[in-house]
Amino acid sequence: MSRISKSATEARPMIADKRQAILRAAIEVFARKGYFNSKVADIAGVAGIADGTVYLYFKSKDEILHSIFDRAMAEFIDEGKSQLSMLSSPEEKLRKIAELHLGRLSDDRDLAIVFQVELRGSTKFMQEFSAAGFAEYLDIIRETIEDGQKSGLFRKDLKPIVCAKILYGALDEMVTNWILSNRTYSLAPMADEVMKIFFGGMLRR
């Protein structure tokens, strides 16, 4: 019995490591070749494993793409909640959200390409993803804006969900432009510029 338990315990890190290796390889392949032009064999090659091994962890290429999104959003939301818990002002929290959003994707260009380009190649994917972690992300922004309205910091005549979508849209466009631009510049500092404009319309005068 103890042997079985020990073997199972040792196997878990190996499974997690192999799964993460496949996802990391998929991000690289999708970013370089495009999702629809990529094959499972391409992912296996970059991960350094046999083609069949991929199917031990994922049923299809679609599931790999889903998993990339789910994992990235879960990590981002967990990090965001941790960082926001240390702040009290809704204004500071929104600024931190912007910094984390741009900073995270700026640090991983391949992931940014998958998020901004490859995930949007299918209406089906977008509908499914919108019902997943994306909705939770918008809720965090919306709730922060509502807190600011209750405290009198933000205007109360604006709908929180609309403001949340506007902020997300601005950050999203900054990342897309960064990917498509031929210029080399740091994306993270642009959070300050975005928030100056956003707060210009949100803050009470």
N, C-alpha and C positions, 0 to 999 in steps of 0.2 A: 504493500500500500504506500509506504514511504517512497519507494522507488518511482512509482507512478506520479506521485505528487511532485517529486523533485524534477522529473522529466518534463512535466507539464509547465512547471515554473520556469525552467530553463528555456522552454520552447517559446514562451510568450515574447521575450525580447527579440528573438530571432524572427518571429512572425512580424512584429512591429517594424523591425529594421528593414526587412525585405519589402514590406508594404510601402514604407516611406521611400525606399530606394526607387521603387516603381513609379510612385507619384512624382518624385523629383525628376526622374528621367522623362516622364510624360510631359511635364512642364517645359523642359528643354526642347523636346521633339515638337510639341504643339507650337511653341513659339517660333521655332526655326522653319518648320515645314507647313504649318497650318493644320488645324484639327482634321479637316476632311481629307487632306493629302497624306496624313500620317497613318502608319500601320502598327499593329501590336508588335510586329517583328522589329520595327524601328525602336520602340520603347524598350523592348527586351535587350536589344543590342546595346543601347546606351546604359542600361542598368547592369549589363554584364551577366545576364541570365538567359536560360532557354525560353523560347517563345511560350511553351506550354506552362512554364512556371507562373507567368503572368495570370493565366486563367485559374490558378489555384487561389488567387487573391481577389480577382475581379472577373465578373462574368463577360464584360464587353468593354470596348473603348469608351462607350457612352458612360458606363459606370465609373471609369477612371476619371473622366471629365467632371462628373458629379462629385466625386470624392475630392478632387482638387479644390473645387469651390467650397464644399462643406468644411474641409479641413482648414483652409485659409480663413474663411469667415469665422469659424469657431475660435481659432487662435487670435484673430483680430479683436473679436468681441470680448474674449476673456481678458486680453491685455488692456483693452479699452476700459472695461469695468474696473479693473484693478487700478489703473491710472486715475480714473475719474473719482474713485472712492477717496482719494487723497486731496481732492479739491472741493471747495465749498461754493464758489461763485459759478452760476450758470454761464457767465461770459467766459470764465477760465476753462470751464468744461468743454464748451463748444470750440474754443481755440485749440484745446488739447486733441479733440476729435479730428480736427483738420490737420494738425501736425502728424498724428498717428497715421491717418489715411494716406497722406502724401508721402510721409517718410517710409512707411512699410512697402509701398509699391515702388518707390524710388530706389530702395535697397535691393529689389529683385525685379530687374527689367523683364526677364522671361515670364514671371508670374503676372506682371502688369500687362504684357501683351496677351496672355491667355485670358485675363479678366476683361480687358478692354476690347479685344477683337474676336478671339475664338469663341468665347462664351455667347457672343451676340450673333453668331452665324445662324441661329435657329430660333424661331419663335417659340417652339416647344420648350427648348432649354430655358429661354428667358422667363416663360410662364412658370416653370417648375422652380427656378431659382428665386423668383420674386416671392414665392410662397414659403421659401426656406429662410436661410440666415439673413437675407437682404431685408426682410420685413422686420426682423429683430433689430437690425442696425438702424433702420429708420425710426423705430420706436424709441431707441436710446436718444437720438437727436430730438425727436418730438417731445419726449418727456423732459428733457433738459430745457427746451424752449418754454414749455408750460411752467416749469419751476421759475424761470426768469420772469414770466408774465405775472405769476402769483406774487412774486417778491416786489413787483413794480419796476423791475429793471428793463423789461422789454415791453413794447407796445402790446396792448390787449386787443386791438382791433384786427390783428392778423391771425390767420388760422395756423396753428402749430404744425400740422401735417404738411401744409403747403410750404411753409418756411423750411421745414426739414428736407423736403424734396428739392427746394431751390438750392440749399446748401450742398446737398449731396450732388446735385447736378453740376454745380460750379466746380467742386473738387474732382468729379468724374471727368469733366471737360479738360481740366488742367493736366490730368494724367494722360488722356488721349492725345492732347496736343504735344505733350512731352515725348510720347512714343513716336509720333509721326514727324516731329521736327528733326531737321538735320543738324540743328545746333546742339552743342553740349552745354548743359547747365544743370544745376542742382534743383531738384523739384521741391524738396522739403521746405525751403525758405519761402516758397510761394504761398504757403498757408497764411502767413501774416497779411499778404496783399488781399487774399480772398476774404479774410475775416474783417479787414478794414471796410471793404465794400458791403459785406453782409451786415455788419453792425451799424453801418451808416443808415440802413433802412429799418433795423430792428430796435435800436436803443431809443428810449423815451428822451425827448428833449426838454 
